[in-house]
Amino acid sequence: MYGMDDMHGKMERLKTLLKEYGSVAVAFSGGVDSAVTAILAAQQYSNGELPLFTIGFAEEKYDVNKVNLTIRKTM
């Protein structure tokens, strides 16, 4: 299990990497990892815009579009 200090360090490292890249696009799966990455990436850029790629599915249990909308509102 990770401690809070370790998680904070990982978040700070991700923020640093995102700044170093200059621009990014996120492949959004609907999971926690891609949601956190998308939110942090949007926060790193002054205009708050972020290319976010998702795939929709006809079967509702696989469709991430509702989660995508929620994440976009958070950003």
All heavy atoms as a GROMACS GRO file, in nm:
protein
  577
    1MET      N    1   0.083  -0.118   0.000
    1MET     CA    2   0.000   0.000   0.000
    1MET      C    3   0.088   0.125   0.000
    1MET      O    4   0.192   0.127   0.061
    1MET     CB    5  -0.081  -0.002   0.127
    1MET     CG    6  -0.231  -0.002   0.126
    1MET     SD    7  -0.317  -0.031  -0.023
    1MET     CE    8  -0.470   0.030   0.027
    2TYR      N    9   0.042   0.224  -0.066
    2TYR     CA   10   0.116   0.350  -0.071
    2TYR      C   11   0.074   0.439   0.045
    2TYR      O   12  -0.043   0.446   0.081
    2TYR     CB   13   0.089   0.426  -0.201
    2TYR     CG   14   0.142   0.356  -0.323
    2TYR    CD1   15   0.057   0.297  -0.414
    2TYR    CD2   16   0.278   0.350  -0.345
    2TYR    CE1   17   0.106   0.234  -0.526
    2TYR    CE2   18   0.329   0.286  -0.457
    2TYR     CZ   19   0.242   0.229  -0.546
    2TYR     OH   20   0.291   0.166  -0.657
    3GLY      N   21   0.171   0.511   0.101
    3GLY     CA   22   0.140   0.611   0.201
    3GLY      C   23   0.105   0.742   0.132
    3GLY      O   24   0.130   0.760   0.012
    4MET      N   25   0.048   0.836   0.206
    4MET     CA   26   0.009   0.964   0.150
    4MET      C   27   0.130   1.042   0.098
    4MET      O   28   0.121   1.108  -0.004
    4MET     CB   29  -0.067   1.047   0.254
    4MET     CG   30  -0.207   0.993   0.283
    4MET     SD   31  -0.309   0.974   0.135
    4MET     CE   32  -0.342   1.143   0.095
    5ASP      N   33   0.244   1.032   0.167
    5ASP     CA   34   0.364   1.102   0.121
    5ASP      C   35   0.408   1.049  -0.014
    5ASP      O   36   0.448   1.125  -0.102
    5ASP     CB   37   0.478   1.087   0.223
    5ASP     CG   38   0.452   1.168   0.349
    5ASP    OD1   39   0.371   1.262   0.344
    5ASP    OD2   40   0.515   1.137   0.452
    6ASP      N   41   0.402   0.917  -0.032
    6ASP     CA   42   0.439   0.856  -0.158
    6ASP      C   43   0.344   0.900  -0.270
    6ASP      O   44   0.388   0.932  -0.381
    6ASP     CB   45   0.441   0.704  -0.145
    6ASP     CG   46   0.500   0.635  -0.266
    6ASP    OD1   47   0.605   0.683  -0.314
    6ASP    OD2   48   0.443   0.535  -0.311
    7MET      N   49   0.216   0.902  -0.242
    7MET     CA   50   0.117   0.944  -0.342
    7MET      C   51   0.138   1.091  -0.378
    7MET      O   52   0.130   1.128  -0.496
    7MET     CB   53  -0.026   0.921  -0.291
    7MET     CG   54  -0.063   0.774  -0.277
    7MET     SD   55  -0.049   0.680  -0.430
    7MET     CE   56  -0.183   0.749  -0.522
    8HIS      N   57   0.165   1.174  -0.278
    8HIS     CA   58   0.189   1.317  -0.303
    8HIS      C   59   0.312   1.332  -0.394
    8HIS      O   60   0.310   1.411  -0.488
    8HIS     CB   61   0.208   1.392  -0.172
    8HIS     CG   62   0.234   1.537  -0.191
    8HIS    ND1   63   0.139   1.625  -0.234
    8HIS    CD2   64   0.349   1.610  -0.176
    8HIS    CE1   65   0.192   1.746  -0.245
    8HIS    NE2   66   0.320   1.738  -0.209
    9GLY      N   67   0.417   1.255  -0.366
    9GLY     CA   68   0.537   1.259  -0.449
    9GLY      C   69   0.509   1.219  -0.592
    9GLY      O   70   0.562   1.279  -0.687
   10LYS      N   71   0.426   1.117  -0.611
   10LYS     CA   72   0.391   1.071  -0.746
   10LYS      C   73   0.310   1.178  -0.820
   10LYS      O   74   0.331   1.201  -0.940
   10LYS     CB   75   0.314   0.940  -0.740
   10LYS     CG   76   0.401   0.822  -0.699
   10LYS     CD   77   0.322   0.694  -0.695
   10LYS     CE   78   0.404   0.579  -0.646
   10LYS     NZ   79   0.510   0.540  -0.737
   11MET      N   80   0.221   1.244  -0.749
   11MET     CA   81   0.140   1.351  -0.811
   11MET      C   82   0.230   1.467  -0.852
   11MET      O   83   0.214   1.522  -0.962
   11MET     CB   84   0.032   1.400  -0.714
   11MET     CG   85  -0.070   1.295  -0.678
   11MET     SD   86  -0.194   1.272  -0.804
   11MET     CE   87  -0.298   1.408  -0.768
   12GLU      N   88   0.323   1.504  -0.767
   12GLU     CA   89   0.414   1.612  -0.799
   12GLU      C   90   0.503   1.576  -0.918
   12GLU      O   91   0.529   1.659  -1.005
   12GLU     CB   92   0.499   1.651  -0.678
   12GLU     CG   93   0.419   1.717  -0.566
   12GLU     CD   94   0.344   1.841  -0.614
   12GLU    OE1   95   0.404   1.927  -0.682
   12GLU    OE2   96   0.222   1.850  -0.586
   13ARG      N   97   0.547   1.452  -0.924
   13ARG     CA   98   0.629   1.406  -1.038
   13ARG      C   99   0.548   1.411  -1.167
   13ARG      O  100   0.598   1.453  -1.272
   13ARG     CB  101   0.678   1.263  -1.012
   13ARG     CG  102   0.758   1.205  -1.125
   13ARG     CD  103   0.892   1.274  -1.142
   13ARG     NE  104   0.964   1.213  -1.253
   13ARG     CZ  105   1.027   1.280  -1.346
   13ARG    NH1  106   1.034   1.410  -1.341
   13ARG    NH2  107   1.088   1.218  -1.444
   14LEU      N  108   0.423   1.370  -1.161
   14LEU     CA  109   0.337   1.376  -1.280
   14LEU      C  110   0.318   1.521  -1.325
   14LEU      O  111   0.326   1.551  -1.444
   14LEU     CB  112   0.202   1.310  -1.252
   14LEU     CG  113   0.101   1.312  -1.366
   14LEU    CD1  114   0.156   1.247  -1.493
   14LEU    CD2  115  -0.028   1.241  -1.322
   15LYS      N  116   0.295   1.612  -1.231
   15LYS     CA  117   0.281   1.755  -1.265
   15LYS      C  118   0.407   1.807  -1.334
   15LYS      O  119   0.399   1.880  -1.432
   15LYS     CB  120   0.251   1.837  -1.141
   15LYS     CG  121   0.113   1.817  -1.085
   15LYS     CD  122   0.096   1.900  -0.959
   15LYS     CE  123  -0.034   1.872  -0.888
   15LYS     NZ  124  -0.046   1.952  -0.764
   16THR      N  125   0.522   1.768  -1.282
   16THR     CA  126   0.649   1.811  -1.340
   16THR      C  127   0.663   1.758  -1.482
   16THR      O  128   0.701   1.832  -1.574
   16THR     CB  129   0.767   1.763  -1.253
   16THR    OG1  130   0.755   1.821  -1.123
   16THR    CG2  131   0.901   1.802  -1.314
   17LEU      N  132   0.633   1.632  -1.502
   17LEU     CA  133   0.641   1.573  -1.636
   17LEU      C  134   0.548   1.643  -1.733
   17LEU      O  135   0.585   1.672  -1.847
   17LEU     CB  136   0.608   1.424  -1.631
   17LEU     CG  137   0.714   1.334  -1.570
   17LEU    CD1  138   0.658   1.192  -1.550
   17LEU    CD2  139   0.837   1.330  -1.659
   18LEU      N  140   0.427   1.672  -1.689
   18LEU     CA  141   0.330   1.738  -1.776
   18LEU      C  142   0.379   1.876  -1.818
   18LEU      O  143   0.364   1.916  -1.933
   18LEU     CB  144   0.194   1.748  -1.706
   18LEU     CG  145   0.121   1.615  -1.688
   18LEU    CD1  146   0.004   1.631  -1.592
   18LEU    CD2  147   0.075   1.559  -1.820
   19LYS      N  148   0.441   1.950  -1.725
   19LYS     CA  149   0.496   2.081  -1.759
   19LYS      C  150   0.610   2.067  -1.859
   19LYS      O  151   0.621   2.145  -1.954
   19LYS     CB  152   0.548   2.151  -1.633
   19LYS     CG  153   0.440   2.208  -1.546
   19LYS     CD  154   0.499   2.277  -1.426
   19LYS     CE  155   0.390   2.324  -1.332
   19LYS     NZ  156   0.445   2.385  -1.211
   20GLU      N  157   0.696   1.966  -1.838
   20GLU     CA  158   0.810   1.945  -1.926
   20GLU      C  159   0.767   1.908  -2.069
   20GLU      O  160   0.832   1.946  -2.165
   20GLU     CB  161   0.902   1.837  -1.870
   20GLU     CG  162   0.976   1.880  -1.746
   20GLU     CD  163   1.056   1.768  -1.682
   20GLU    OE1  164   1.052   1.652  -1.731
   20GLU    OE2  165   1.124   1.796  -1.581
   21TYR      N  166   0.658   1.835  -2.082
   21TYR     CA  167   0.611   1.794  -2.215
   21TYR      C  168   0.566   1.914  -2.298
   21TYR      O  169   0.574   1.911  -2.419
   21TYR     CB  170   0.497   1.693  -2.205
   21TYR     CG  171   0.536   1.558  -2.152
   21TYR    CD1  172   0.444   1.480  -2.084
   21TYR    CD2  173   0.664   1.507  -2.167
   21TYR    CE1  174   0.478   1.354  -2.035
   21TYR    CE2  175   0.700   1.382  -2.119
   21TYR     CZ  176   0.605   1.307  -2.053
   21TYR     OH  177   0.640   1.184  -2.005
   22GLY      N  178   0.512   2.015  -2.234
   22GLY     CA  179   0.466   2.133  -2.306
   22GLY      C  180   0.323   2.123  -2.353
   22GLY      O  181   0.246   2.216  -2.341
   23SER      N  182   0.284   2.009  -2.407
   23SER     CA  183   0.145   1.985  -2.444
   23SER      C  184   0.123   1.834  -2.444
   23SER      O  185   0.215   1.757  -2.470
   23SER     CB  186   0.111   2.044  -2.580
   23SER     OG  187   0.183   1.980  -2.681
   24VAL      N  188   0.001   1.795  -2.414
   24VAL     CA  189  -0.034   1.653  -2.408
   24VAL      C  190  -0.176   1.632  -2.455
   24VAL      O  191  -0.254   1.726  -2.462
   24VAL     CB  192  -0.019   1.593  -2.265
   24VAL    CG1  193   0.123   1.600  -2.216
   24VAL    CG2  194  -0.114   1.660  -2.167
   25ALA      N  195  -0.208   1.510  -2.484
   25ALA     CA  196  -0.346   1.464  -2.506
   25ALA      C  197  -0.361   1.341  -2.418
   25ALA      O  198  -0.265   1.270  -2.393
   25ALA     CB  199  -0.370   1.428  -2.652
   26VAL      N  200  -0.480   1.319  -2.366
   26VAL     CA  201  -0.504   1.207  -2.275
   26VAL      C  202  -0.601   1.109  -2.338
   26VAL      O  203  -0.707   1.148  -2.387
   26VAL     CB  204  -0.560   1.256  -2.139
   26VAL    CG1  205  -0.596   1.140  -2.049
   26VAL    CG2  206  -0.458   1.346  -2.069
   27ALA      N  207  -0.564   0.981  -2.336
   27ALA     CA  208  -0.655   0.873  -2.375
   27ALA      C  209  -0.733   0.837  -2.250
   27ALA      O  210  -0.677   0.783  -2.155
   27ALA     CB  211  -0.578   0.754  -2.429
   28PHE      N  212  -0.861   0.871  -2.248
   28PHE     CA  213  -0.944   0.858  -2.128
   28PHE      C  214  -1.023   0.728  -2.130
   28PHE      O  215  -1.104   0.705  -2.218
   28PHE     CB  216  -1.038   0.977  -2.119
   28PHE     CG  217  -1.124   0.976  -1.998
   28PHE    CD1  218  -1.070   0.997  -1.873
   28PHE    CD2  219  -1.259   0.951  -2.008
   28PHE    CE1  220  -1.149   0.995  -1.760
   28PHE    CE2  221  -1.340   0.949  -1.896
   28PHE     CZ  222  -1.283   0.971  -1.772
   29SER      N  223  -0.996   0.643  -2.031
   29SER     CA  224  -1.062   0.513  -2.024
   29SER      C  225  -1.184   0.513  -1.934
   29SER      O  226  -1.262   0.419  -1.934
   29SER     CB  227  -0.964   0.408  -1.972
   29SER     OG  228  -0.933   0.435  -1.836
   30GLY      N  229  -1.199   0.617  -1.853
   30GLY     CA  230  -1.307   0.621  -1.756
   30GLY      C  231  -1.262   0.577  -1.618
   30GLY      O  232  -1.338   0.580  -1.523
   31GLY      N  233  -1.137   0.537  -1.605
   31GLY     CA  234  -1.083   0.492  -1.478
   31GLY      C  235  -1.018   0.605  -1.400
   31GLY      O  236  -1.006   0.718  -1.447
   32VAL      N  237  -0.975   0.573  -1.280
   32VAL     CA  238  -0.916   0.672  -1.191
   32VAL      C  239  -0.785   0.727  -1.248
   32VAL      O  240  -0.762   0.849  -1.247
   32VAL     CB  241  -0.893   0.613  -1.050
   32VAL    CG1  242  -0.814   0.708  -0.962
   32VAL    CG2  243  -1.025   0.576  -0.986
   33ASP      N  244  -0.699   0.641  -1.300
   33ASP     CA  245  -0.569   0.685  -1.350
   33ASP      C  246  -0.582   0.789  -1.461
   33ASP      O  247  -0.518   0.894  -1.456
   33ASP     CB  248  -0.486   0.568  -1.402
   33ASP     CG  249  -0.446   0.471  -1.292
   33ASP    OD1  250  -0.454   0.508  -1.174
   33ASP    OD2  251  -0.406   0.358  -1.326
   34SER      N  252  -0.664   0.760  -1.560
   34SER     CA  253  -0.676   0.855  -1.671
   34SER      C  254  -0.754   0.979  -1.628
   34SER      O  255  -0.728   1.088  -1.679
   34SER     CB  256  -0.741   0.790  -1.794
   34SER     OG  257  -0.871   0.744  -1.766
   35ALA      N  258  -0.845   0.968  -1.532
   35ALA     CA  259  -0.918   1.084  -1.482
   35ALA      C  260  -0.823   1.179  -1.409
   35ALA      O  261  -0.824   1.300  -1.433
   35ALA     CB  262  -1.032   1.041  -1.390
   36VAL      N  263  -0.740   1.126  -1.322
   36VAL     CA  264  -0.644   1.208  -1.249
   36VAL      C  265  -0.546   1.272  -1.346
   36VAL      O  266  -0.515   1.392  -1.337
   36VAL     CB  267  -0.570   1.127  -1.141
   36VAL    CG1  268  -0.451   1.203  -1.084
   36VAL    CG2  269  -0.666   1.087  -1.030
   37THR      N  270  -0.498   1.194  -1.442
   37THR     CA  271  -0.404   1.247  -1.541
   37THR      C  272  -0.469   1.360  -1.621
   37THR      O  273  -0.406   1.465  -1.643
   37THR     CB  274  -0.356   1.136  -1.636
   37THR    OG1  275  -0.294   1.034  -1.557
   37THR    CG2  276  -0.258   1.188  -1.738
   38ALA      N  277  -0.592   1.343  -1.661
   38ALA     CA  278  -0.662   1.446  -1.738
   38ALA      C  279  -0.682   1.573  -1.656
   38ALA      O  280  -0.658   1.684  -1.705
   38ALA     CB  281  -0.798   1.393  -1.785
   39ILE      N  282  -0.722   1.560  -1.531
   39ILE     CA  283  -0.744   1.677  -1.447
   39ILE      C  284  -0.613   1.751  -1.423
   39ILE      O  285  -0.606   1.874  -1.437
   39ILE     CB  286  -0.811   1.637  -1.314
   39ILE    CG1  287  -0.955   1.593  -1.341
   39ILE    CG2  288  -0.808   1.752  -1.214
   39ILE    CD1  289  -1.022   1.523  -1.225
   40LEU      N  290  -0.508   1.679  -1.387
   40LEU     CA  291  -0.378   1.743  -1.364
   40LEU      C  292  -0.324   1.807  -1.491
   40LEU      O  293  -0.268   1.918  -1.487
   40LEU     CB  294  -0.277   1.643  -1.309
   40LEU     CG  295  -0.303   1.594  -1.167
   40LEU    CD1  296  -0.199   1.490  -1.127
   40LEU    CD2  297  -0.303   1.710  -1.068
   41ALA      N  298  -0.341   1.742  -1.605
   41ALA     CA  299  -0.293   1.798  -1.731
   41ALA      C  300  -0.368   1.928  -1.763
   41ALA      O  301  -0.306   2.027  -1.802
   41ALA     CB  302  -0.311   1.698  -1.844
   42ALA      N  303  -0.498   1.930  -1.746
   42ALA     CA  304  -0.576   2.051  -1.773
   42ALA      C  305  -0.533   2.165  -1.680
   42ALA      O  306  -0.530   2.281  -1.721
   42ALA     CB  307  -0.725   2.022  -1.757
   43GLN      N  308  -0.498   2.133  -1.557
   43GLN     CA  309  -0.454   2.235  -1.461
   43GLN      C  310  -0.317   2.292  -1.496
   43GLN      O  311  -0.285   2.403  -1.458
   43GLN     CB  312  -0.450   2.177  -1.320
   43GLN     CG  313  -0.586   2.146  -1.264
   43GLN     CD  314  -0.578   2.072  -1.132
   43GLN    OE1  315  -0.473   2.028  -1.088
   43GLN    NE2  316  -0.693   2.058  -1.068
   44GLN      N  317  -0.235   2.217  -1.567
   44GLN     CA  318  -0.099   2.259  -1.597
   44GLN      C  319  -0.091   2.360  -1.712
   44GLN      O  320   0.010   2.428  -1.727
   44GLN     CB  321  -0.010   2.139  -1.631
   44GLN     CG  322   0.009   2.043  -1.517
   44GLN     CD  323   0.058   2.110  -1.389
   44GLN    OE1  324   0.159   2.178  -1.389
   44GLN    NE2  325  -0.014   2.091  -1.283
   45TYR      N  326  -0.194   2.370  -1.791
   45TYR     CA  327  -0.191   2.458  -1.906
   45TYR      C  328  -0.283   2.577  -1.884
   45TYR      O  329  -0.396   2.561  -1.838
   45TYR     CB  330  -0.225   2.380  -2.034
   45TYR     CG  331  -0.129   2.264  -2.050
   45TYR    CD1  332  -0.167   2.134  -2.022
   45TYR    CD2  333   0.003   2.288  -2.086
   45TYR    CE1  334  -0.076   2.029  -2.032
   45TYR    CE2  335   0.094   2.184  -2.096
   45TYR     CZ  336   0.054   2.055  -2.069
   45TYR     OH  337   0.144   1.953  -2.078
   46SER      N  338  -0.234   2.696  -1.917
   46SER     CA  339  -0.302   2.820  -1.882
   46SER      C  340  -0.444   2.830  -1.936
   46SER      O  341  -0.531   2.886  -1.871
   46SER     CB  342  -0.221   2.940  -1.929
   46SER     OG  343  -0.204   2.937  -2.070
   47ASN      N  344  -0.469   2.775  -2.054
   47ASN     CA  345  -0.604   2.786  -2.109
   47ASN      C  346  -0.697   2.676  -2.060
   47ASN      O  347  -0.816   2.679  -2.087
   47ASN     CB  348  -0.600   2.789  -2.262
   47ASN     CG  349  -0.548   2.661  -2.323
   47ASN    OD1  350  -0.521   2.563  -2.254
   47ASN    ND2  351  -0.534   2.661  -2.454
   48GLY      N  352  -0.644   2.577  -1.990
   48GLY     CA  353  -0.727   2.470  -1.934
   48GLY      C  354  -0.784   2.375  -2.037
   48GLY      O  355  -0.864   2.289  -2.004
   49GLU      N  356  -0.743   2.391  -2.163
   49GLU     CA  357  -0.794   2.303  -2.268
   49GLU      C  358  -0.706   2.180  -2.279
   49GLU      O  359  -0.585   2.187  -2.263
   49GLU     CB  360  -0.799   2.376  -2.402
   49GLU     CG  361  -0.902   2.487  -2.402
   49GLU     CD  362  -0.911   2.556  -2.537
   49GLU    OE1  363  -0.844   2.512  -2.633
   49GLU    OE2  364  -0.984   2.654  -2.544
   50LEU      N  365  -0.769   2.068  -2.307
   50LEU     CA  366  -0.695   1.943  -2.316
   50LEU      C  367  -0.762   1.850  -2.416
   50LEU      O  368  -0.881   1.821  -2.403
   50LEU     CB  369  -0.694   1.876  -2.177
   50LEU     CG  370  -0.632   1.738  -2.170
   50LEU    CD1  371  -0.481   1.748  -2.185
   50LEU    CD2  372  -0.666   1.673  -2.037
   51PRO      N  373  -0.687   1.804  -2.516
   51PRO     CA  374  -0.743   1.702  -2.604
   51PRO      C  375  -0.766   1.573  -2.524
   51PRO      O  376  -0.675   1.524  -2.458
   51PRO     CB  377  -0.635   1.681  -2.710
   51PRO     CG  378  -0.550   1.804  -2.704
   51PRO     CD  379  -0.555   1.846  -2.560
   52LEU      N  380  -0.888   1.524  -2.526
   52LEU     CA  381  -0.924   1.406  -2.449
   52LEU      C  382  -0.990   1.307  -2.544
   52LEU      O  383  -1.091   1.338  -2.606
   52LEU     CB  384  -1.022   1.447  -2.338
   52LEU     CG  385  -1.055   1.349  -2.229
   52LEU    CD1  386  -0.930   1.315  -2.148
   52LEU    CD2  387  -1.161   1.408  -2.137
   53PHE      N  388  -0.932   1.190  -2.554
   53PHE     CA  389  -0.983   1.089  -2.647
   53PHE      C  390  -1.055   0.979  -2.571
   53PHE      O  391  -1.004   0.927  -2.472
   53PHE     CB  392  -0.867   1.028  -2.727
   53PHE     CG  393  -0.794   1.130  -2.810
   53PHE    CD1  394  -0.681   1.191  -2.760
   53PHE    CD2  395  -0.842   1.165  -2.934
   53PHE    CE1  396  -0.614   1.287  -2.836
   53PHE    CE2  397  -0.776   1.261  -3.011
   53PHE     CZ  398  -0.661   1.321  -2.960
   54THR      N  399  -1.174   0.944  -2.617
   54THR     CA  400  -1.251   0.836  -2.557
   54THR      C  401  -1.312   0.750  -2.667
   54THR      O  402  -1.316   0.791  -2.783
   54THR     CB  403  -1.366   0.887  -2.467
   54THR    OG1  404  -1.458   0.961  -2.548
   54THR    CG2  405  -1.316   0.974  -2.356
   55ILE      N  406  -1.360   0.636  -2.629
   55ILE     CA  407  -1.433   0.550  -2.721
   55ILE      C  408  -1.568   0.521  -2.658
   55ILE      O  409  -1.576   0.484  -2.541
   55ILE     CB  410  -1.358   0.417  -2.744
   55ILE    CG1  411  -1.223   0.443  -2.811
   55ILE    CG2  412  -1.442   0.321  -2.827
   55ILE    CD1  413  -1.137   0.321  -2.826
   56GLY      N  414  -1.675   0.542  -2.733
   56GLY     CA  415  -1.809   0.511  -2.684
   56GLY      C  416  -1.850   0.371  -2.727
   56GLY      O  417  -1.807   0.321  -2.830
   57PHE      N  418  -1.931   0.308  -2.645
   57PHE     CA  419  -1.980   0.173  -2.675
   57PHE      C  420  -2.133   0.173  -2.668
   57PHE      O  421  -2.192   0.246  -2.589
   57PHE     CB  422  -1.926   0.071  -2.573
   57PHE     CG  423  -1.779   0.048  -2.585
   57PHE    CD1  424  -1.690   0.122  -2.509
   57PHE    CD2  425  -1.728  -0.047  -2.673
   57PHE    CE1  426  -1.554   0.102  -2.519
   57PHE    CE2  427  -1.592  -0.067  -2.685
   57PHE     CZ  428  -1.504   0.008  -2.607
   58ALA      N  429  -2.192   0.091  -2.749
   58ALA     CA  430  -2.338   0.079  -2.749
   58ALA      C  431  -2.389   0.022  -2.617
   58ALA      O  432  -2.495   0.060  -2.569
   58ALA     CB  433  -2.385  -0.006  -2.866
   59GLU      N  434  -2.312  -0.071  -2.559
   59GLU     CA  435  -2.352  -0.130  -2.431
   59GLU      C  436  -2.319  -0.032  -2.319
   59GLU      O  437  -2.205   0.005  -2.299
   59GLU     CB  438  -2.278  -0.261  -2.407
   59GLU     CG  439  -2.318  -0.370  -2.504
   59GLU     CD  440  -2.243  -0.499  -2.475
   59GLU    OE1  441  -2.254  -0.550  -2.362
   59GLU    OE2  442  -2.173  -0.545  -2.566
   60GLU      N  443  -2.423   0.009  -2.247
   60GLU     CA  444  -2.407   0.113  -2.146
   60GLU      C  445  -2.302   0.080  -2.040
   60GLU      O  446  -2.230   0.168  -1.995
   60GLU     CB  447  -2.541   0.142  -2.078
   60GLU     CG  448  -2.536   0.264  -1.991
   60GLU     CD  449  -2.673   0.308  -1.942
   60GLU    OE1  450  -2.771   0.292  -2.015
   60GLU    OE2  451  -2.678   0.356  -1.828
   61LYS      N  452  -2.290  -0.046  -2.002
   61LYS     CA  453  -2.194  -0.081  -1.896
   61LYS      C  454  -2.050  -0.057  -1.939
   61LYS      O  455  -1.962  -0.047  -1.855
   61LYS     CB  456  -2.214  -0.224  -1.848
   61LYS     CG  457  -2.179  -0.332  -1.948
   61LYS     CD  458  -2.204  -0.469  -1.889
   61LYS     CE  459  -2.168  -0.579  -1.986
   61LYS     NZ  460  -2.188  -0.710  -1.927
   62TYR      N  461  -2.022  -0.047  -2.069
   62TYR     CA  462  -1.887  -0.022  -2.119
   62TYR      C  463  -1.866   0.123  -2.162
   62TYR      O  464  -1.754   0.163  -2.193
   62TYR     CB  465  -1.855  -0.113  -2.237
   62TYR     CG  466  -1.857  -0.259  -2.202
   62TYR    CD1  467  -1.950  -0.345  -2.257
   62TYR    CD2  468  -1.765  -0.311  -2.111
   62TYR    CE1  469  -1.953  -0.479  -2.224
   62TYR    CE2  470  -1.767  -0.445  -2.077
   62TYR     CZ  471  -1.861  -0.529  -2.134
   62TYR     OH  472  -1.863  -0.661  -2.101
   63ASP      N  473  -1.972   0.201  -2.168
   63ASP     CA  474  -1.963   0.337  -2.220
   63ASP      C  475  -1.907   0.433  -2.115
   63ASP      O  476  -1.958   0.440  -2.003
   63ASP     CB  477  -2.102   0.383  -2.265
   63ASP     CG  478  -2.097   0.512  -2.343
   63ASP    OD1  479  -1.989   0.546  -2.394
   63ASP    OD2  480  -2.201   0.579  -2.352
   64VAL      N  481  -1.802   0.506  -2.150
   64VAL     CA  482  -1.739   0.601  -2.057
   64VAL      C  483  -1.782   0.745  -2.082
   64VAL      O  484  -1.731   0.836  -2.019
   64VAL     CB  485  -1.584   0.590  -2.062
   64VAL    CG1  486  -1.538   0.453  -2.021
   64VAL    CG2  487  -1.530   0.630  -2.198
   65ASN      N  488  -1.876   0.766  -2.173
   65ASN     CA  489  -1.913   0.903  -2.207
   65ASN      C  490  -1.973   0.981  -2.089
   65ASN      O  491  -1.948   1.100  -2.075
   65ASN     CB  492  -2.008   0.905  -2.327
   65ASN     CG  493  -1.933   0.876  -2.455
   65ASN    OD1  494  -1.820   0.922  -2.473
   65ASN    ND2  495  -1.993   0.798  -2.542
   66LYS      N  496  -2.049   0.916  -2.002
   66LYS     CA  497  -2.104   0.986  -1.884
   66LYS      C  498  -1.992   1.027  -1.789
   66LYS      O  499  -1.991   1.138  -1.737
   66LYS     CB  500  -2.205   0.898  -1.811
   66LYS     CG  501  -2.334   0.878  -1.886
   66LYS     CD  502  -2.429   0.788  -1.809
   66LYS     CE  503  -2.552   0.758  -1.892
   66LYS     NZ  504  -2.640   0.661  -1.826
   67VAL      N  505  -1.897   0.938  -1.770
   67VAL     CA  506  -1.781   0.970  -1.685
   67VAL      C  507  -1.700   1.081  -1.751
   67VAL      O  508  -1.653   1.174  -1.685
   67VAL     CB  509  -1.694   0.846  -1.660
   67VAL    CG1  510  -1.573   0.880  -1.577
   67VAL    CG2  511  -1.775   0.736  -1.595
   68ASN      N  512  -1.684   1.076  -1.882
   68ASN     CA  513  -1.612   1.176  -1.957
   68ASN      C  514  -1.672   1.314  -1.932
   68ASN      O  515  -1.599   1.410  -1.906
   68ASN     CB  516  -1.616   1.140  -2.106
   68ASN     CG  517  -1.544   1.238  -2.194
   68ASN    OD1  518  -1.487   1.336  -2.150
   68ASN    ND2  519  -1.549   1.213  -2.323
   69LEU      N  520  -1.802   1.326  -1.938
   69LEU     CA  521  -1.868   1.454  -1.914
   69LEU      C  522  -1.844   1.504  -1.772
   69LEU      O  523  -1.820   1.621  -1.749
   69LEU     CB  524  -2.018   1.442  -1.943
   69LEU     CG  525  -2.056   1.420  -2.088
   69LEU    CD1  526  -2.207   1.394  -2.100
   69LEU    CD2  527  -2.016   1.538  -2.174
   70THR      N  528  -1.847   1.414  -1.676
   70THR     CA  529  -1.822   1.452  -1.538
   70THR      C  530  -1.680   1.503  -1.520
   70THR      O  531  -1.657   1.606  -1.456
   70THR     CB  532  -1.845   1.330  -1.443
   70THR    OG1  533  -1.979   1.286  -1.459
   70THR    CG2  534  -1.819   1.368  -1.299
   71ILE      N  535  -1.585   1.436  -1.579
   71ILE     CA  536  -1.445   1.478  -1.571
   71ILE      C  537  -1.425   1.612  -1.640
   71ILE      O  538  -1.358   1.702  -1.589
   71ILE     CB  539  -1.350   1.371  -1.630
   71ILE    CG1  540  -1.358   1.243  -1.549
   71ILE    CG2  541  -1.207   1.424  -1.638
   71ILE    CD1  542  -1.326   1.258  -1.402
   72ARG      N  543  -1.487   1.631  -1.755
   72ARG     CA  544  -1.474   1.759  -1.825
   72ARG      C  545  -1.529   1.874  -1.741
   72ARG      O  546  -1.472   1.983  -1.741
   72ARG     CB  547  -1.545   1.754  -1.960
   72ARG     CG  548  -1.468   1.675  -2.062
   72ARG     CD  549  -1.540   1.679  -2.197
   72ARG     NE  550  -1.468   1.606  -2.296
   72ARG     CZ  551  -1.374   1.659  -2.375
   72ARG    NH1  552  -1.343   1.784  -2.364
   72ARG    NH2  553  -1.313   1.583  -2.463
   73LYS      N  554  -1.637   1.851  -1.667
   73LYS     CA  555  -1.691   1.956  -1.579
   73LYS      C  556  -1.593   1.987  -1.466
   73LYS      O  557  -1.582   2.101  -1.423
   73LYS     CB  558  -1.827   1.911  -1.523
   73LYS     CG  559  -1.937   1.910  -1.626
   73LYS     CD  560  -2.066   1.859  -1.566
   73LYS     CE  561  -2.172   1.843  -1.674
   73LYS     NZ  562  -2.296   1.785  -1.622
   74THR      N  563  -1.522   1.886  -1.417
   74THR     CA  564  -1.425   1.903  -1.310
   74THR      C  565  -1.307   1.985  -1.360
   74THR      O  566  -1.251   2.065  -1.286
   74THR     CB  567  -1.374   1.766  -1.259
   74THR    OG1  568  -1.487   1.690  -1.215
   74THR    CG2  569  -1.275   1.782  -1.147
   75MET      N  570  -1.269   1.965  -1.486
   75MET     CA  571  -1.152   2.034  -1.541
   75MET      C  572  -1.187   2.180  -1.562
   75MET      O  573  -1.109   2.266  -1.558
   75MET     CB  574  -1.106   1.969  -1.671
   75MET     CG  575  -1.059   1.829  -1.650
   75MET     SD  576  -0.991   1.739  -1.791
   75MET     CE  577  -1.058   1.806  -1.934
   0.00000   0.00000   0.00000
